[in-house]
């Protein structure tokens, strides 16, 4: 038995965004947003197309969009590639989802909260040592929360999830393991099979259950992701090579400059030292006829052997 990769757009939408996915999505959101607590009991899966109310405003698409039983809207994106502008897109989609709730003449008080949940297959915040990050509006200097909690950005970074199948304890653990490792499995692990919604998610992810058209779309997306990653790796290597080349050139230039400066410094010090020695020798020569060797040594700092050499020269 083989399972499709839940991290591709096609598979993610099929598993969490279809008409049959309500129970699966409820379990997943409770696990990710509420640490497994049974807070969401019902939801409505919406069309993920964000149609603008204002002419000329950009159309956007999401992976999954749903309204919870408390009227909160959750928009969910699974992002495999770290593309340019991705951080801005997340903020834009959240703000747009919030703003398009109102029609002409509607009162602002009817606006409902929006949660933008983003699962990434790369590290977005390497400086944050935790799997899940939640962002809300705060006062910049005093970090006081804004009075309205209507916009929240939640990020889950899959590379920071390291648990093995034997380490899975919570519902959150099991869903994250499903996202990260489902395509590597041949059978559904027993501990995950005991959760009806995860068992159903595995059924949706069975490659054998796909139609020919669905399989073609899935393979097309998988190839695209593979190609884009190869392009990114190639670009990174070329950038590293160019950086090393430029760094070596600058290093040699700086090294030559530092070497010249160091050489000048050492030459100056050596010259001064040589000058001092010659002055001491000249002074000692003047004392040879007047003082004994011990006295000359004390006066000039020369060794007795050096003074003896002068007497014998």
N, C-alpha and C positions, 0 to 999 in steps of 0.2 A: 504494500500500500504506500502510495506517495502523496504528499501534501504540497500544495502550492505555497509560495512564499507570502505570508500575510502582509509583508511590508511593501509589496507593490500596490500601486493605486487600485488596480483592477481587483486584486484579492481582498484588500482592505475594505473596499466598498461592498463587495459581494458578501463578506462575512459580517460586517457591522452595519451596512446601510441599506439592505434590501427589505422588502416587505415582511420577510420571515425572520428578521433579525432583532425584533423588539426585545425579547428576553435576553438575547446575547448582549445587546448593547447596554441594557439596564445593568446586567451583572458586571460588564466591563467598566462602565462609568462609576458604579458604586465602588469597585475595586481601586480604580485609579484616582478618583476625586475624593472619595470618602473612606479610604482605607478599609474597604470591605463592609462598611456599615450599610444596612438596608435602608438608605435614605430615599433613593429613587424607586418608586413602585410602578410608575407609568411614564410613558413618554410617547411623543409623536415624531416619527422620522420624517423630516422635511426634504423637499427638493434642495439639493446642495447648491443650486444655481442662485447667486445673489444678484437679482435683477435690480438695476438702479432706478430710483424714482425720478432722478434728475437727468434730463437728456445730456449726453456727453460724459457722464460719469462712467468709469471703467467697469465692465462686467467681470465678475470673478466666479470661480468655482471652488468648492470645498470637497473634501473626501466624504464627510458625513456631517449632517446637520440635524439637530433634534431639539424639540421643546420638552422640557421636563414638567412633571406634574405641579411644580411650584411656579411655572411660567418662565423659568430661566431658560435661555437658549444656549445650547452647547454646540460649538463648531469644532470639528475634529479633523486634524490633518496628520497623515503619516508621511514624513519626509525622509527620503533615503539619501538624497544628494544635497550637499551644502552649497546651494547656488547663491550667486551674488544677489543681494537685496532681499534675501529670505526673511531676515528679522523685520524689515519694514513691511513685508507682505503680511506677516502675522498680525502686526499692529493695525494695518489698514483693514484687513478683513474683520477684525474684532470691532473696530470703530464703525465700519460700514454696517455690520450686522446690527449694531446698537442703533444707529441713526435711521435706518430704513424702516424701523418699526412705526415711525410717525408718518401720517399723511398730512396734507394741507389742513390746517386748523386744529389738528390734534394737540392735546395738552401734554407737556413734558412729563407730567406725573404718571402717565400710563406706560412710560418706558420700563421694560423689564431687564433684569441683569443678563449679561452675556459672559460666558466662560469660553475662552479659546484654548482648547487642549491640543497640544502639539507633541507628537512622539517622533523623535529623531533617531536615525541610525548613525549618528555621529555626535561628538561632543560639542555642544554649543557654549557651555560655560565651564571650561576646564579649571577655572579658579574656584568654582563651587564644588565642594566635595560631598555631593549628595545626588541621588538619582532623580528626584523630583524637585522642581523649583516653581514657586508660585509668586507672581508679581501683581501688585495692586498699586493704586495711586497713593503716594505719600508726600508730605511736606519735605522739601529737599534738605533743609538744615536740621530740623528737629525730628524727622521721620515719623511725624504724626499722620495717622491714616486720614485720607479724605473722607468726609462724612457719608458719602454714598459708595457702596461696594459693588457698583454695577458692572465694572469691567475687571476681569481677572484673566491673566495669561498664565497658563500652566504648561510646563515643559517636562517631558520625560525623556531622558537620554539613555537609550538602550545600551550603549557601550559601557555604561557604569553599572549595569546589572550583571553580576558574576555568579549567581547561585546555580548549582547543579540540580539535577532532578531529585536527588536525595535531600537537598536542602530546602525544598519548597514547603513552606508552612502556611502562609496566608493566601487568601484569594488573589491579592495583588501579585504575589510571587508567581502564581500559576498563570495568570494572564500575561505577565511580562515574559515568562518562559515560553508561552505559546507564541507570542509575537517574534521572539528572537530565534527560537529553535524549531518551530513546527516543520519547516521544510527539510530538516535533517532527520526527522523521525520516520520510522516505518510502521510503528504502532502507537496508539494513544497510551501514554503512561497511566498506570492504574490510579495513582493519586489524582490525576487530572480528569480521568474518566468518571470519577465520582461526582464531579460538578456538572450537572445537566447542561448548563449553558456552554461550558467549555467543550463538552462532548459534542454538542450541536455545532459549535464553531469548527471543530475538526471535520465534521460531516460536510460543512460548506466548503472546507479547504481540500477535500479529497479531489485529487487530479482526475480520477476516473469518473467523477460526477459532472465534469465540465462538458459542454457541447463543443463541437469542432470550432465554432466561431469564438467561444469563450477561451478555449485553449490557444487559439491563434493570437488573440488579444493579449493574453497573459504572457505568452512567449515573446511577443513583440516588445512588451514593456520590460521583460527581464533582459532581453538583448540590449535595449536602449540603456538601461541602468548600467549594465556591464560595460557597454561602450563608453558611457560618460565617465565611469570610474577609471577606465583605462586612460581616457583623455586627461583626466585630472592627475593621475599618477605620472603620465608622460610629461605634463606641464610642470608638475612639481619637480621631477627629475631634471628637466631642462632648466628650470629656475635655479635649482641647487647648483647645477653645473656652471651656469652663468654667474651665479653668486660667488662660487668658489674662484672662478676665473678673475672676476673683478676684485674679490677679496685678496687674492694672491698678488694681483697687480698693485693694489693699494698697500698691501703689506710689505711688498718689496720696496715700494717707493718710500713708505714710512720707515722701513728698516734701514734703507740706505741713508735716509736723513738722520735717523737716530744713531746709526753707525758712524757717520761723519761727525756728528756732535760729540759722540763718545770718544772718537779718535782725537778730536781737537782737545777735549778735556784731558784725556790721558797724556797726550803729547805735551800739553801745557804743564801738567803736574810733573811729568818726567823731566821736562826742561828745567823747571824750578828746582827740583831735587838735584839734578846734575849741577846746576849753577851753585847751589849751596855746598855741594861736595867739593867743587873746584875752589870755592872760597876758603873752605876749611883747610884744604891741602896747601894753598898758597900761604895762609896764616901759619900753618905748621912749619913750612919751610923757613919762614922768617924767625921762628922760635928755636930752630935747631941749634944755633950757635949760642943761645942764651939760656935755655932751660933743659932740664932732663926730660926723658921720655914720659914719665908719669905726669909731670906738670903740663906738658904739651897736650897729652891725652885729655886731661881735665879741662883744659882751656878750649880745645877744638871739638871734643866729642869723638875724635878718631881713636881707633884701637891702637894698642901698643904695636901690633904687627904692622899696621899701616905706617906708623911712625918709623919703625925699624926699616921698612922698605924704602922710605924716603931718605934715611941716612945712608943706605947702601946704594942708592941710585946715582 
